[in-house]
Amino acid sequence: MTETQHLDPKVPGIVIRDPKARTVALRLTGIVKSFPGVRALKDVSIEITAGEVHALVGENGAGKSTLMAIASGALAPDEGTVEIAGQPLTAASPQAARSLGLGIVRQDPALLPDLTVAENMAIGVGYTPAGRLAKAPAWAQEHLDPWQMGINAAGRVSDLSVEQRFVVEIAKALALKPRVLILDEPTEHLSLEEVQRLFQRVRELVAGSTAVVYISHRIPEVKQIADRVTVLRDGAIRGTFQAESVTEHEIVELVVGRSLDTVFPTKGCVVGSIGDEVRLSISGLAGTHFHDIALDVRAGEIVGLAGVQGNGQTELIRALAGIENASGSMTVGGRPARLGSSAAMADAGVVYVPSDRHGEGLFMPLSVGENISMKTLRKVSSGGLVSDSRIAETAAEQIANLSIKTPSSRTPVASLSGGNQQKVVLARTLLAEPTVLLAEEPTQGVDAGARVDIYRILREAADQGAAVVILSSDGVELEGLCDRVLIMSRGSVIAELDGDDVTEAAIARAALTSTSVRKREEPSTSRGTRFRRWLRGDQSPAAALGVLIAVIAALVGMSNTVYLSPFSLNNLLVMAAPLILIGVAQQVVVMGAGFDLSVGPLMGFLVVSGSFFIINGGNILVGVGLMIGGAVLTGLVNGMLVTRFNLNPIIVTLATALALQGAFLMLRDTPGGSVPVEFSDFVSANIGFVPVGTIVAVLVAVVLEWSLRRSRWGLELRAIGSRADAAERLGIRAGRVRLLSYVLASLLVVPAAVLLLAQIGIGDGRPALPFTLSSVLVVVLAGASIFGGRGSFISIVAAGLLVAQVLGLPAFLGLSGAWGYWLPGIITIGAAVFYAQLRSIRKNS
């Protein structure tokens, strides 16, 4: 076929091929997908050709994201096939789709908050393009710098703003140099300048024959960037059109399936519904990135906040909600409100609708009804007991009033589309009968039909007497909805538009022609910034524990000179060795968001089973081999039950612990099997006053720490602990990684059991039982997150030494044995409080 060529009108000078001559880069044929109560996709077929931007538009719940999840291998279709660059995607695997050349930017970024930006990008591209993990930060920084967002590739994702996280997700996809690139609502959190950078990069990719699927609710952007537009409604294709052949209004009507005669409800200033009572009044308000703000909002009035992104609007509305700290005065309904306290603001009648509905607006594991009722639990409960029937009744009324599309009020809110999730947030807000309603980007990621419903909901809230403040980056939205608009620049209000003056053009003109100067804020010193970053890191607990160990040693040493003698230090290190090993074992499981209550009983079982062969005349190798086999079997049982049967790890390992304890008591109901002196001497050998066993324990911790930071196993283990759903969407086999973590943890108990067997010299499992609690104590003192994803094996070494030190203190200080229990408890509580404060340090504090 002869190819005809013409100039691309979007990129002057770039030649593209005739659409009819292009090859198909992505083909989906006969795709069918159903969820409980919902048929999401109905025999959908679509072709995306190389060198085009193909827009996919539709209402929330139309099936766009589901279709692209199937295309990217994150979801398996019930029926149908997927082809990428002419090759069939034979299994639902993100890794397989990525290897065929498909990259995706998700509406909900698949980022792992406890990992660094560079580590996230390395996982997202399948490691190879990033090179060795040690070089990943430099590689990632090259892809991030063109965005000019100040993103540090070595920093944690949890420290980034929402906008920065979306840029990381986009940069990650672009770093793949994909044949097919799926952009799912990529501009929702980007400023105008960042959107244009994205579009320029997309055009460069298209000029290089990459196929781009562009999913968006912003029809003007679709018209600007797309070559073709496909409309998806109710899970079925409703047509594919050349972008230049349809108007924005026609696209919207195709999307919603009906004529939109009116988008915005009548303003309060037009019908005279704005009251005289001032519901919200602020003066002299100042905080991070804003200053000297004064504002009065009356009952029934909707006031908008506008301006170029990053000029203090976000910080201001969050300060009004009590989430950000601020100074100045604020009254709600004529009564003073306490700044800097979200609870106090809620009590005063201030309700906040956040822009990040997943992270701040919804309780994703809970049902629609539970989310709707969350702020008004007193109305659906009696005597502290919540009534399911009242929740269902309340939710049903709100579902009907707000046109929430959900199978029932018991449906998990996570299964709803973005627009319907936002309506759930608003339903909860309206039930609270707010005096002041604050809404940050209320229609972000919402389709055209749902936007109309949300505009109506906000106006009805104002008509019922609430003062409404809206932060929006959409000028058309502000023009159509707001009675007044304040334009901010460099932290201050530089213009106020009222009545007929509220127009998109006037808002843009005021924002873009501002000559205001931001009030100078004293910058933090680079040394201070580095120190705070280090405090938030995984290694700071080790330093803190090291200092505490040294202080205790110095104080006790001054009162008892024997404490620092080689003999005493040797005893301390002997005690520390099994504590370090058992702590390391527990840490391996905890890093993957698991828990293992069987480590102590397993240790006792291994001691007893080994004692049948590690005796005079016995075969020591058989005994050690039996211990290793028992550990592997225990790890496999725990791991299989947790991963394959999706059982709670605490329940599983508690059951295993009881079984192991019963097993070693059955094998030896009384201590027996004397250990050879030669074996004990070998295991208890010293180099100077330092036990070899302690050296081995420290080396194990160091090797695991290196593996945690520099190996794929360590990265994937932290990824699963950080956010398992995102890790699976990135192609990490979460089940396999977690299974291996339980096996490795059990294997790490083996050397601890060998040390204990050598120390007690007889087959008795009972001395091992307290080591379960000791392992938890060590992990907590080491500053690890018990939810997974964060921790350090170096800190485990320090924590093991501290626990051994504390357990030996009563003998040197002449205290009763009770202090051997009290001191670890006191130190544990102190450490928990200290680490909670440490991790509350904000990025810019």
N, C-alpha and C positions, 0 to 999 in steps of 0.2 A: 504494500500500500504506500502510495506516495504521500509524504508528509508535507503539509502546507504550513507556512510559518507567518507569524504576525507579531508586532510589537506588543508587549504587555503594557496596558494603559496604566497599571499601578506602579510599575517600575520603569521609567523611561530608559530606553536603550537596551533593555533585557529582552531577548527573543525567546518565546515559548512555542511549543508545538500546538498544532490544532487539537482541540479536545477529542475529536473523532479519531485522531491518530495515536493517542496516548495508550499506554498499556495499563491494565488494571493492577493496582498495587494492593488493594484490599477488597475482597469479595466475601460478602455474607449471604448465604443462600438458605431460604426456608427456615429462618431462625424462630423457634418457639420456646418460650420460657414461662413457667408458672410458679407462683409462690402460694402458700396457704391462703385461700380466699381471693387470690388475684391472678389473672392471666396477664402477665406483664408484656409479652411479645407474641404477636399472632402472625406467623408465616411471613417474617420480614426478610426481604432481599434487597441488597443495596451494593453498588459498586463504586469504589473510589479510585480514580485514575491518578497515575503518576503525574506530578507537576500541576496539581490543582489544589485549591482550598475549597473543600466541600463542607458547607455549613449544615448542621443537623439541629433543627429547632423544634420545639414542642413544649407543652405545658409540663410543670413538675408532675411526675407520675406517668408521663407519656411513654416512658421506656427508653429514653436516650442513654442514660448512664448504664442501665442494664445491658443494652445492646453493646455498648463500648466495653463493658466489663467482660462480656463474652468474647469480643474481638481481641482483648488484651490477655486472654487466658486466665483471668481472675475468677471466672464463673463458667460453669459448663452449661451448654444449652440442652433443653430436653430433646429438641430435634434440630436438624440443620447442620451446615458446615461452614467453616471459616478458612479462607485462604489468604496468606500474606505473601506478597511478591511471588505469586504463583505456586507457593508451597502450602499444603494443607496443615492446619494446626490440629494435630491428631489427639491432643490431650489438653485439658484445662490446666495450663501451666504458664504463669507469667514469665518464667525463665525461657520456656520454649518460644513464646511469642517474641520475647526480647531477642532471642538468638536469630529469629527470622527477620528482625529489623523493625520491630514495632516499639515505639516509645509512647508513653501516656502521661499527661498532666491531669491529675484527678481533682475533682471539685473539693474533695476532702483529702488534702495532701497525705500521701503515704510516707510520713516522716516519723522517725523514731526519736522522741524528745530527749532521751538520756544519752544519745550518741552525738558525736560532733557532726557539724555540717559536712565535713570531708568524708566521714565514715558513712553517712547517709547517702551521699552521692556515689561513693564507691560501690555500696550494695545495689543502688539503683541502676548502675550501668553494668552490673555483673562482674565487678572487680577488674577484669582485664584492661579496659581502657585507662583505668586509674593507675595501673602499675602496682608496685608493692605498696602495702598500707602505709609504710613509713613515708612514702612520697605523695600520698593522697592529698594532704593539705595544700601543697604547692599546685598540684594539678587542679584541684577544686577551685582554688583562688583565681586561677586563670579564667575559669568559666564564670565566676561571680563578679569579677571586677568591672566588666563592661556594663553591668546594671547600675553601678554607682549607688549602691544601697548601704554601703558600710558594713557588709557581712564578712565576719571573720570565719574563715573555713575551719579554724581550729576550735571555735567556740561551740557550745552545745546548742542544739536546736531549741531547747526549752527556753533559752535566753532571747530568742528572736521574736520580733513582732509578727502579727498575722501576715502583714504585707511581705516581710522578709521571708517568711516560710514559703509563701507562694512563689517567690522568685527562686528560691532554692529548688522547689519542685520543677519549675520550668527549666532552670539551668541543668538540672539532672537529666531531664528528658532530652534536651538539646545536645548534651554531651555524648549521647549515644550515636549521634549522626544518623538518625533513623531513616528508613525507607518510608515508613508510615508514622506520622505523628498525630496523636489524638490529644486535642486540647479541650478539656471539659471545664467550662466556665473559667477560663484562665485570667480574665481581667477584673473579676469581681473585687479584688483587694488591691488593684494597681491604680496608681495615679495616671493622669492623662499622658504625662511624659513617658512613664513606664509602659503604658499601652502602646504608644508609638514605637518604642524600642522593640517591643515584642512583635509588632506587625512588620517592622523592617526585617527582623530576623526570620519571620515566617516567609516573607517574600523571597529572601535569599535562599531558603530551603526549597521553596517551590521552584525557583529558577534552576536549582540543581536536581529537579525531577523527584523531589520528595512529595508524597501525598499527605495532605493535612486535613484532618477531620476537625472542624471547629464547632463546638457546642456552646451556644450562648443564648441568653434571654435578651440581650441588648441588640435589638434589631438594627439600629444605625451602624453598630460595629459589624454586624453580619453583612450589611450592604457594602460596607467599606472594604472588607477583606476577602469576601467569598466570591468564587467563580460560579458555583452552583449551590442551590439550597434544597434540602429535602425536609419535608414537614412530616413529623411523626405525631400521631394523636391516638390515644387509647390503645397503644401497643401496635399500631398498624401504620404503614406508609400511606400518606394522603397525597403525595405528589412530589416530583423533583422538577425544579425550575432553574433556568439561567438567572443569576442574581439580578442582572440589569433589566430583566423582563417583568419583574414584579415590584410593586411599591411596598413601603413599610406597612402601610395600612392593610394591604392585601395579605401580607405575610401574617400579621397579627390575627386577622379574621380566619385564616387557614389554621393557625395554631389553636385558637380557642373554639373553632367550629361554630361561631355565631358572630353576628355583627355587634361591634362595640360602639353603641351610640354615644355613650358618655364614659369617660375614664375616671374623672375626678368628681367627688361630691361637691355640692355647693359650699363655698366658704362661709365661715361664721361671720366674717366682716361684711358679706354681701347680704345675708338674711337678718343680720342684727342679733345673732344669738350669743355674742360675746358679752359677758357680764361685767359689772363694775368691780367685783371683788378680786383683789390681787391674791392669787393662789401661791405664786412663787415669786420671791423677791431676793435678789442677791446684790451685794455692793462690796466693792474693794476686793473681789475674789481673785486670789493669785495662787498659782501652783506650778507644777512642772510644765514648762512650755506655754503658759498663759499668765496674764497679769492684768490687774485693774479692770475686772469685768463687772459691769453693773447691768441688771436686767430685771424687769417686772413682767410677769406673764399672768394674764387674767383668766378667770374661769371661762371655759368655752373657746379659748384662743389656741391656735397652733402656731408656734414660732419655730422657724428653721434656723439651723446653723450651717453656714456655707463657707467656702474658701478653698484654696488650693491645699491638697492633702499635706499634712505635716505642719500646719500652722496653729496647732493648739486646740482644734475643735474636739478631737477625740478625748484628750486629757480633761477638757472642760466638762463634757457631758458625764464622764466617769467620776469626776470630782463631785458633780451635782448628785450622783447616785451614792456617794460615800465610799467609792472604791479607791479613788486616788486621794492623797492628802492635799489639803488646800488651806489657805488662811483667808480671813475676811468674815463677812456675816451673811447668813442665809436664813430666811423664814419661809415656812410652809403653812399655808392657811393662817397666816398671822402669828404663828408661834415659832420661836427660834429653833433651828435644827442644828444638830451637832455634826460638823464637818469631819470627814475622815472615818466615818463609821457607817457601813452599809446597813447594819442592824438598826441604828438610830434613824437613818433615813427611811427605812421600811416602816418603822413604828410611826413616823411622822406622816406616812401616806405617800411616799415617793416610790414608784415602781419603775424598774429599769429593764428595757428590752435590749439585750446585747447584740452586737453584730456577729459574734462567734456563737451561733446557737448550739453547735455541737459541744464546744468547750465550756461555755458559760450559761447557756440558756436552757438546756435540757438534761434530764437524767436518762441517758440513753438505754440502760438496761431495764428501765421501768416502762409501764404501759402508758398508753395515751391518757386514760382516765387518771392514773396516779400523777402524771405530770401536770394535768390541768388542775388538779385539786391541791397541789403541793403548797401553795401560799394560803390556802383557806382550809387547812386540815381541821380546824375547830368546828367548821360547819358540817363536816362529814364524819365526826367522831363523837362518842359519848363516853365519859369517864376515862378518857385516854385511849379508847379502843376505836379504831377506824372501821367504819361500816362500808363494806364492799357495795352494798346496794345503794347507799347514798352517793358514793363515788360514781357508780354507773349512771345514776339518775342525773347528777350534776354534769357529768361529762357528756351525756346524750344531749342535754339541752344546748351545751356549747358547741357540740359537733354540728347540730342542726343550724344554730344561729350563725356560725362562722363558715359553714359549708366545708367542713373538714372531711376530706376523702380518706376514710379508714374503714376496714371491715367491721371493727367494733372498738369499744373503749378499752378492751383488754388487749388489743394489738400492741406489741412493743413499738414504742415511738421511733426506734431506730429504723424500722421497716418502712416508714412513711417517706414520701418525697420531701424535698427541701421546702417547698411552698406550704405544704400541709404541716410540716414540723413548725414552721414559723407561725402558723395559725394557732397551733397548740400553745406556743409561748404567749401569744396575744390573748388567748382564752384564759390562761392563768392570770394574766395581767388584769383583764377586765373583771374577773371574779373578785379581785382584791379591792375593787372600787377605789382606784387611786385618786388622790388629790392632785398629784403631779405625775404625769406619764412621760418618761424619757425613752426615746427610741433611737438607737444608733443603727443606721443603714437598715431600716425595717424591711426593705424589699430586696435585699442583696441575695442573689441566687434564686430569685423567684420569677415564675413565668408571668406572661402578660395577664392571663385571666386571674391568677392569684393576687397580682398587684392591685387589680381593681377591688377585690374583696378586702385587702389590707387597708387600702385608702378609705374605704367605707367604714371599716372597724375603727380606725384612728379618729375619723371625723365624728363617729357616734360617741366615742369616749369623750371627746371635747364637748359635744352637745349635752352630755350628761353632767357637765360641770367641771371636768378635769382641765388643768393647764397642761398642754402637750408641747414638749420640746423635741424636735426631730433633727438629727444629724444625718445629712445625705450628701452624697457626691453627685447626685443626679439633678441637674438644674431644672429639667422639665418637671420632675417630681416636686421640687420645692415650689416652683411657680404654680402648679396646679393644686397644691394641698395647703400651703401655708398662708396665714393671714399677715405675718411679718417674717422677714428674713434678716438675720444678722450675718454680715460677712466678716470673717476673721483673717488677719494676716499678721504673721510674726508674733502671735500670742495675744493680740489685742483686737477689739472690734473696730473696724475701720469704716464701716458703713451699715446703715439700717434702711431697709426697704419696707414700705407699708402699702397695703391696698393695691391699687392698679399699678404701682411701681414695681411690684414683685413680678419680674419677668426673667426668663432664662438669660436673655441678653444682658439685662442690667446686673444680674448676679455675676455672670462671667466677666463683665466689664469691670466691676468693682474689685473682683478678686485678682484680675490680671494686671490692673493698672495701679495697684497699691504702691505707695512709696514709703510705707511705714517701716520703722526700724525696730527689730526685736530687742526687748529689754535684755541687757547683758546678763548672762548667768556665768558665774565663776566655774570654769571647767575643772574637772578632777585632774589631778596630776597623773601622768602615765604610770608612775610607780604605784600610786594608790589604786589605780584601775587594775593593774596587774595583780596586786595583792588581793583585791576583792575577788578577782577571777580565780586566783589560786585557792582562796578560802572556799569557793563553791566547788572546787575540784574534788576528785576522789582520794587524793593523797594527803590532803590537809589533816584528816583524822589521825593518820600515822604520826605526823609531827606533833599534834596535840597530845596524843597518848605517850609519845616518847618523852615529852617535857614532863608530863605527870609522873611517869615512871622515875625519871631522874630526881624530881622533887621529893617523892616519897622515899627513894633510896637515901637521899641526903639527910632528910629529917630523921628517919629511923636509924641511919648510921651514926648520927650524932648522939642518939640516946642509947645505942647498943653497938659497940664497935665490932662485935662478932658478925653483925649483919652483912658487912661488906667483905668478909673473909672468903678465900677461895672455896672453902667447904660449903659455906652458906650459898654462895653464888651457884655452885654446882648443883645443889639441891633445888634451887629455884629453877634452873634451866631444865633439870630432869622433869620437874612438874610441868613445865611449860610445853615440852615437846608433844605429848599426846593432846594437850589443849589446842595447840596450833594446828595439828593434823585434823582433829575432829572439827575445828572451826573452819578450816579450809574445805573440808567435805561438805559441811552445811552451806558454806558460801557458794559453792558450785551450783547447788540446787536453787538457792535463793536468787542467784543472778538471773535464772530463767523463770522467775516468778513462781517457784515451787517452794516446798518445805518438806523436811524429812525428820519426823519424830522417832525414827527407828534407829538412828545412828548409835545411841547408847546400848540398847538391847542387841543390836548387830555386833557391836564391839564385844559384849559379853558372850554372845553365841560363838564368835570366832575364837575367843580365848578358850572356851570350854572345848570346842571341836578340835582345836589345835593341840590341846593338852593330852589327847589320846595318843599322839604320835611324837610330840616334842617332849620325850621323857627319856630316861636312861635306857639305852637299848632300842629306842624307837627310831623311826626314820623322819628326820627333821624336814626333809624336802617334801615328803608326803603330807606332813602336817601343815606346812606353809601352803602347799598346793591346795589342800582341802579348804584352808581359810580363804584363799583367793577364789576358789570355786563357789563357796558359800556367799561371798560378797557379790560376785557377778550375778548369781541367781537371785539374790535379794534385790539388787538394783534393777534387774530385768522385771521382776514381779511388780515392784513399785512403779517403774516407768511405764510398763504396759497398762496397768490399771489406771494410771493418771492420764496417759495420752490416748490410748485406744478406746477406753470406756468413758473417758471424760469425767472421771471421778475426782472429788476434791482431794488434793494431796494430803491435807491434814488427816482426813478420815482414813485414807489408804495407808499412810505410814503409821498412824496410831494402831490400826489393825495389825500391820506387819510387826510393829514393836511388841504387841502383846503375844503374837505368835512366836516370835523369836525368844522372848523371855520364857514362855512356857516350854519351848524346845530345849533351851540350855538347862532349865531346871529338871526336865525329864532326863536329859543325858547325865547330869550330875546334880542330884538333889543336895549333896554335900560336897565341899571342895575335895578335889583329888587330882592325881597325876602330877607328881613332883617334877618340876622343870630342871634339867641338868644345869649344874653350876657353870659349865663351859658356855652354854647357850646364854645364860644371863650375863656372864662377863663379856661375851662378844657383843651382845646388844647394848650393854650399858657402858661400853668403852668410852674413854675420854681422850681428847686432845688438849693437854693442859687441864684446866678446870671445866672446859666446855664439852658436854656430852656429844658424842657422834650422832645420837638420835636427834638432838636439837638442831645440829647442823643440817641433817637430812631434811627435817621438817621445814627449815628456813629455805633450803634449796628448792623443795617442792613448791613452796609458796612463790618463790621468785620465778620459777619456770611457768607456773600458772598465770602469774601476773603478766609476764611477757606474752603468753599465748592469748590472754584476754584482750590485749591491745594490738597485737600484731598478726594474729592468725584469723582465718575465716571462721573457725570454730568459736573463738572468743567473741568475735564481732557478732555472729549470728546468735550466740547465747545472750549477749547483752541486748540485741535487737528484740528478741522474743520477750525478755523481761521488761523492756521499755514499752512496747506496744505490740502485742501478739498479732492483732488483726492486720496492722500495717505490714508487719514482717511477712505474713503469709501472702499478702497482696504483692509483695516484692519478690515472691518466689522462694522464700526460705521455708524449708521443710520443718516447721515448728515441732511437729510430733517427734521426728527423728532426733532433733537436737535436744529436746527435753528428755527423751528416753536415755540418750547417751549421758546426760548430766546426772541422772540417777545412778546409772551404772558406774560412772567415774566417782561419784560421791561415796558409793559403797566400797569401791576399790581403795579409796583414800583412808577408809577406816581400818584396812588391813595393817599398815605399819603402826597405827595407833594401838591396835590390839596386840601386836607383837611386843611393843614397848611395855604395855600394861602387863602382859604375861611374864615378861622378864622381871618386872618390878615386884609383882606379888609372888612369883615363883610357884604358882599352883593353879590348877584349872578351876577357877571360880568366876562366874560371870557377874555376880552381884556388884562388885566394885565399879563395873562399867556403867551401871544404870544412870548415875548422876551426870554422865557426860552428855546426855541429850540436852539437859538444861544448860550445861556448860557451853555447848556448841552455840546455842541461841544467845547466851550471854556474850560470847566472844564476837559473834556477828553484829550484835547491837552495839557493843563498844567500838567495833571497827567502823561504825558509821554507815554501814550498808543500808540500802533501801530494802525493807522487807517485802516491798511490792515488786522488786526485781529491777534489773537494768543498770544499777549503780552500785559500786563497791570496789574494794581494793584488797588483794591478797597480802600486800605489804602491811596494810592496816590490821589484817588478821594476825600477823606475827606480833605486832605491837600489843594488840588486845590480849593475845594468849599470854604474853609475858606479864601484862598488868594483872590478869586474873590470877596467875600463879603467885605473883608478888602479894596481892591482897589476901589470898588464902593463907599465906604464911605469916602475915603480920601479927595476928593474936599471940603467937608463940614468942615473938621477939619483944612485944610490948606488954606482955603479962596480962593480956585480956582473956576473958572467958571464951569458950568455944563458940558461944552464940554469935560472937562478932564475925566468925568465919562465914556466917550466913548474912548478917546485917550489912557488912561492908560491901560485898558485891552488889547487894540490892541498892544501897545508897549510891554507889558509883554508877550503876546502870541507869537509875533515874536521872542523875546529874548529866550523864552522857546524852540521854535522849533529849533532855531540855536544851543542852548545848547545841546538838546537831540540828534540832528544829529551828533554833535561832540562826544558826549558821546558814541554813538553806533558805531562810526567808530574806536574805540579803538580795535586794533587787539589782538588776543589771546596772542601772544608772544611779544607785544610791550613793 
